Amino acid sequence: MSTTKRFPPLPKTISAPGGTVTVRRVKAIKLASGHEAWGTWEPHTRTVEIDLTAPMAHQWRTLYHELAHVALDDAGLHNGMNEELVEAVCDALATARFRERFG
Ligand SMILES: [Zn+2]
């Protein structure tokens, strides 16, 4: 199976409990802190950005990570967790969803 077939293009929008999420593929994401990131989730505009220069497998994994942030935010659960735990939970969910879909 070709890489292209194995990892299809990312969806442009995703339905989530708090409303539709827009997915944008962008180059060189810079956080407010000045650090670089593979992906971001912006709750106010309900937009996920994914670095398009990453390999497709990594883009999908990052998408699932950011969508885990969306799910936690939409459920209000992020308020009861510290940042480290939030990131660990998002990584765990991203890995599970990635393996479920792509093996
Ligand atoms: Zn994160």
Residues whose N, C-alpha, C, O or C-beta is under 5 A from the ligand:
A	BS01	ZN	E87 C90
